[in-house]
Amino acid sequence: MISATWRAIRSLPVDHFPLILPDVHSIAAFFILRRLKRLGFSDCRVQTEANGLVVHARR
């Protein structure tokens, strides 16, 4: 879980959304949203699911 969370924070793929991130802790949502905004995405949101996160964004 820690390694999946770290990978999501450091190297989030941004080629398609919604993006399903299994085994990622909800604390990563803050960093994911910050990175997406910095890359020029809008309408960004992260949903916490039982098995991870689901990321939605639009350019």
N, C-alpha and C positions, 0 to 999 in steps of 0.2 A: 504494500500500500504506500509506503514512503517513497519508493523508487518511482511508482506510477505518478504520484503527486508531483515529485520533483521534475519528471519529464514533461508533465503537462504545463508546469510553470515556465520551464526553460525553452522548450521546443514544441510549442503548440502548432499543429498543422492548420493552416488557414485556407486550404483550397476548397473546402466544401462545408456547408452547414445544413442541418444541425449536426453537430459533432458529438459523438458519444464517447465519454472517457470513463471506462470501467475502473474500479478500484482507486479512484482519485478522491481524496478527502475534500470536504466542503471548504476548508480554509483556502484552497487554491483558487476559488472563484474570484476573490478580490484581485489576485495577481493576473488571472486570465482576462478579466474585464479591463484592467488597466493596460495590458499589452494590446488588446484588440483596439481600444480607443486610440492608443498611440500609433497604431498601424493604419488608422483612418476608417475603421468600421463604425457603423452606427446601429441603433436598435439592438444593442447587445444585451443579452441576459443569460444567466446560468441557472438551470434547474437542478436541484438536488434530488437524486433518485436513490432507491435503496442500494443499488450496486455501484454508484458513481455519480458523475455529472453529465448533463446534457447542455451543450453550448449552442446558442443561437446568435447569429450576427448577420449584418447586411452591409454591403459597401454603398 
